[in-house]
Amino acid sequence: MSDTVLSQFTQAVKEEKKSTGRKFKVGIIGTGWIAEAHIESYLQMDDVEIVAAADLIPGKAEKFMKDYGVEGVHFYPSHKEMLDNEELDAVSVCTYNMTHAECTIYALKKGVNVLLEKPMCVTTEEAVEIMKAEKESGKLLSIGFQPRGDENMKMIKKIVESGVLGKIYYIQTGGGRRRGVPNSTFIEQKTAGIGAMGDIGCYSLDMVLNAIGYPKPLTVSGYTSAFFGNNPKYNNPADAARFDVEDFAAAFVRLEGGIILDFRIAWAMHPDTPGDTIIFGTEGALRIPSTECWNGSTGGPMKIYHDVAGERVETIIPEIKPDKNDKGLFYKKVRSFLDAIAEGGEAPVPSKEILYNQAIIDHIVKSSKLGKEIEVVIPEI
Ligand SMILES: NC(=O)c1ccc[n+]([C@@H]2O[C@H](COP(=O)([O-])OP(=O)(O)OC[C@H]3O[C@@H](n4cnc5c(N)ncnc54)[C@H](O)[C@@H]3O)[C@@H](O)[C@H]2O)c1
């Protein structure tokens, strides 16, 4: 891996900083489930003032703020009215996937820094448009992959970068749940655009791609299916009737640098797991018990398989537990975003990395529709 590739991806998830004395004027776009994690983090910070909230559903943002006891907030019926009428330093885009791009682009064009929930969006083209707006605005955009702040996830990257595995040539990753199809807005094209890949698959991809420095994807042979979410035998009939995204996806991806990525993710399946994550290198392999990778945990101690003094040995990497003062991954995600704005630093989770994550997902969808391997095409930014 070249230095330039590595330097692009310097992790900037930092420890909590002392208050700078100024308050960030923050707005929340979309006051659904994940917005709770954002506001619970913001409310612990002395340098944040929640000034505005928007939701398409009438009364939802008002109820949300009332439940949290936050007063003096201006409410709006969509991101547009909010951004047209407020002077904000930052917004959390907590909408469903299908409106990630429009909300983020509008905010950046208004000169507002954005913490955008994962997945970045739905298509490669949307990701590119987001990045164009980011570039033109000069504002900070960070994508909400909170597992980046997890010490075990950081350890995976440290192990790869230490060279103990040698040159990485093959990775299998993914995971999922035996039965875990969500409901809400996650299961419809019109709101989510993508299913299991956007919900949990993007985390598995980020876990390994971040560790190896996010090489560019070159080709994808992808497969998606839905045999559980839309089946009243496995899902409640009302949800099964509206389910129209994938509940399983698999892909064989060629990455720059001669690395093969073998990926599979399931919201539902008959086995308990489609297998651990394993990173194969010329000097060793790392096994990550990661069926529950979506929440940024490793599901047990990781193991390095390698030869020492001519003997085949296994080195167990103890799990790192958060200490008692740890405020959690969501807090770190929000804090590192605000600190990067204050310091003029790089986004903790930059779009230039997640572009490749999104492109893989999008090309899995496209390849599956075509029934063949396709080249990854990413328009110029
Ligand atoms: N980081 C995590 O751990 C995590 C966990 C869950 C969900 N998410 C992500 O968060 C996003 C939201 O998930 P959720 O479960 O909160 O969904 P949700 O459906 O509960 O909430 C989304 C809200 O956004 C509103 N909305 C949509 N477009 C809008 C617009 N243009 N302006 C204003 N409001 C708008 C909707 O009305 C809805 O109330 C998804 O992209 C999901 O992938 C992340």
The ligand as an SDF file (V2000), in Angstrom:
LIG
                    3D

 44 48  0  0  0  0  0  0  0  0999 V2000
  -25.5840    4.5630   12.6910 N   0  0  0  0  0  0  0  0  0  0  0  0
  -26.4440    3.6490   13.0840 C   0  0  0  0  0  0  0  0  0  0  0  0
  -26.1930    2.8120   13.9500 O   0  0  0  0  0  0  0  0  0  0  0  0
  -27.8100    3.6510   12.4830 C   0  0  0  0  0  0  0  0  0  0  0  0
  -28.8420    2.9100   13.0870 C   0  0  0  0  0  0  0  0  0  0  0  0
  -30.1100    2.9840   12.5170 C   0  0  0  0  0  0  0  0  0  0  0  0
  -30.3300    3.7170   11.3800 C   0  0  0  0  0  0  0  0  0  0  0  0
  -29.3040    4.3870   10.7940 N   0  0  0  0  0  0  0  0  0  0  0  0
  -29.5150    5.1450    9.5540 C   0  0  0  0  0  0  0  0  0  0  0  0
  -30.2500    6.3070    9.8720 O   0  0  0  0  0  0  0  0  0  0  0  0
  -31.1620    6.6220    8.8220 C   0  0  0  0  0  0  0  0  0  0  0  0
  -32.5390    6.8200    9.4150 C   0  0  0  0  0  0  0  0  0  0  0  0
  -32.9630    5.6440   10.0570 O   0  0  0  0  0  0  0  0  0  0  0  0
  -34.1800    5.6920   11.0920 P   0  0  0  0  0  0  0  0  0  0  0  0
  -34.3320    4.3340   11.6410 O   0  0  0  0  0  0  0  0  0  0  0  0
  -34.0290    6.8210   12.0430 O   0  0  0  0  0  0  0  0  0  0  0  0
  -35.3790    6.0080   10.0770 O   0  0  0  0  0  0  0  0  0  0  0  0
  -36.8060    6.6200   10.3940 P   0  0  0  0  0  0  0  0  0  0  0  0
  -37.6740    6.2740    9.2600 O   0  0  0  0  0  0  0  0  0  0  0  0
  -37.2110    6.2140   11.7890 O   0  0  0  0  0  0  0  0  0  0  0  0
  -36.5630    8.1940   10.4260 O   0  0  0  0  0  0  0  0  0  0  0  0
  -36.2590    8.9520    9.3120 C   0  0  0  0  0  0  0  0  0  0  0  0
  -37.0570   10.2570    9.3880 C   0  0  0  0  0  0  0  0  0  0  0  0
  -36.5750   11.1400    8.3770 O   0  0  0  0  0  0  0  0  0  0  0  0
  -37.6810   11.9160    7.9370 C   0  0  0  0  0  0  0  0  0  0  0  0
  -37.3400   12.5310    6.6500 N   0  0  0  0  0  0  0  0  0  0  0  0
  -37.0840   11.9050    5.4610 C   0  0  0  0  0  0  0  0  0  0  0  0
  -36.7630   12.8070    4.5260 N   0  0  0  0  0  0  0  0  0  0  0  0
  -36.7910   14.0250    5.1230 C   0  0  0  0  0  0  0  0  0  0  0  0
  -36.5570   15.3530    4.6740 C   0  0  0  0  0  0  0  0  0  0  0  0
  -36.2370   15.6040    3.4020 N   0  0  0  0  0  0  0  0  0  0  0  0
  -36.6620   16.3650    5.5630 N   0  0  0  0  0  0  0  0  0  0  0  0
  -37.0090   16.1160    6.8500 C   0  0  0  0  0  0  0  0  0  0  0  0
  -37.2490   14.8800    7.3320 N   0  0  0  0  0  0  0  0  0  0  0  0
  -37.1520   13.8550    6.4740 C   0  0  0  0  0  0  0  0  0  0  0  0
  -38.8230   10.9160    7.8950 C   0  0  0  0  0  0  0  0  0  0  0  0
  -40.0810   11.5540    7.9000 O   0  0  0  0  0  0  0  0  0  0  0  0
  -38.5640   10.0880    9.1480 C   0  0  0  0  0  0  0  0  0  0  0  0
  -39.2750   10.5780   10.2600 O   0  0  0  0  0  0  0  0  0  0  0  0
  -31.0500    5.4910    7.8110 C   0  0  0  0  0  0  0  0  0  0  0  0
  -30.2880    5.9190    6.7240 O   0  0  0  0  0  0  0  0  0  0  0  0
  -30.3360    4.3740    8.5550 C   0  0  0  0  0  0  0  0  0  0  0  0
  -29.5000    3.5850    7.7280 O   0  0  0  0  0  0  0  0  0  0  0  0
  -28.0630    4.3780   11.3340 C   0  0  0  0  0  0  0  0  0  0  0  0
  1  2  1  0
  2  3  2  0
  2  4  1  0
  4  5  1  0
  4 44  2  0
  5  6  2  0
  6  7  1  0
  7  8  2  0
  8  9  1  0
  8 44  1  0
  9 10  1  0
  9 42  1  0
 10 11  1  0
 11 12  1  0
 11 40  1  0
 12 13  1  0
 13 14  1  0
 14 15  2  0
 14 16  1  0
 14 17  1  0
 17 18  1  0
 18 19  2  0
 18 20  1  0
 18 21  1  0
 21 22  1  0
 22 23  1  0
 23 24  1  0
 23 38  1  0
 24 25  1  0
 25 26  1  0
 25 36  1  0
 26 27  1  0
 26 35  1  0
 27 28  2  0
 28 29  1  0
 29 30  1  0
 29 35  2  0
 30 31  1  0
 30 32  2  0
 32 33  1  0
 33 34  2  0
 34 35  1  0
 36 37  1  0
 36 38  1  0
 38 39  1  0
 40 41  1  0
 40 42  1  0
 42 43  1  0
M  CHG  2   8   1  16  -1
M  END
$$$$
